[in-house]
Amino acid sequence: MTDAIRSYLDAQEKYENVSNDLANIVNILESVSKNIKQNPGGFSFSNTKCGLPPSAIFATMGNSINANDWKSAEEIQQLLSQWHAARDSVRNAWNAVPVQDRKHLHEPKF
């Protein structure tokens, strides 16, 4: 395997990992949004300093998101920056693969 192909495969793997991390954040955001919109009285965050009244705790059992999984805007922005860098790395690595070797690889799709 040529160095160019190895570099491309490594860049592609990193891009996929960062994309998966971003998709996980999107899933959490969508879940919180959906739950609060559909049933604000039946949703809570666990592991927070601010508690809910006892009656609400029972209403939200099983329908909560761990606050430790909630990302700040800064953390999301950092992940977006990593995603852009990983995407650019894949593009550059793909362009470095000789044309005759590309037939053995999947062209990146963004």
N, C-alpha and C positions, 0 to 999 in steps of 0.2 A: 504494500500500500504506500502510495506516495505521501510525502509530507503535506501536500496541498489537500489531499483527500482526508487525511487524519485531522488536519486543522478544520476543514469544513464539518466533519462529523462531530468534532468536539464543540464547535460553535453552534451547530444545530442542537446538540444536546442541552447546552446552556440556555439557548433561546427557549426550548421546550420547557425546561424547568422553571424559568422566570415566567413564562406564559401560564404555566400551571399555578404558580404562586398568585399571579394576578387573577386568574379565574377563581381561585379559592376566596380571595377577598371579595370579588364580585358576588359570589354565592352568599357570603355572609351579609353583605349590604342588601342584597335582594331579599333575603330571609327576614332580616330585621324590618325592612320597609314593609314587606307584605304583612308580617305579624302585627306591627303597630297599626297599619291601616285597617286591617280586618278586625282586630280585637285588641285594642290598647290595654284593656283591663286584664287580658289573659297572657300578657307578655312581660318579661323582665330580663335584665342582665344579671347574671350571677357574678360573684366575686367583685362587688363594688362596695364602696364605703356607705353609699346612700341606700338604705333599705326601703322596703315597701311595707305598708300596714299588714298585720297578720292575715286579714281576710284576702288580701291580694296575693300573698305568698302561695296559698292553696290554689288560687285561680290560675297561677302561672306555672305550677309544677309541671315539668316536662316540656314547657314551652318557653325556654330561655336560651340565651346565648351567653357564653362565657365572655365577660368583659375583657379578659386577657387576650382574646382572639380579635378584638376590635382594634383596628389600626387607625392611627392618627393621620391627618392630612399629610403631615411630613413623611410618615412611613409609606403612605401610598405614593406620594410624589417620588420618593427614593426608588420604589419598586418600578414606577413608570420610567424613571431615568435608566434603571438597569435593563428594562425591556427594550428601550430604544437603542441602548448600547449593544445589547445582544443581537437585536435585529440587524444593526449595521455590521456587526462582526460576521454574521451569517452571510450577508450580501457580499462583503469583501472576500470572505473565504471562498464563496461560490465563484466569484470572478477570478480567483487565483487557480481554480481547478482547470487543468487543460481541457479543452473542448472534447477531445477524444475520450477522456475519462468520465465526462458528465453522464454518459449514457448508462453508467452503472449506479448512478445516484438519483435521488429524488430532488428535483429542483425546489428550492424553497418557495413557499407560498405564504404570503402575508395578508 
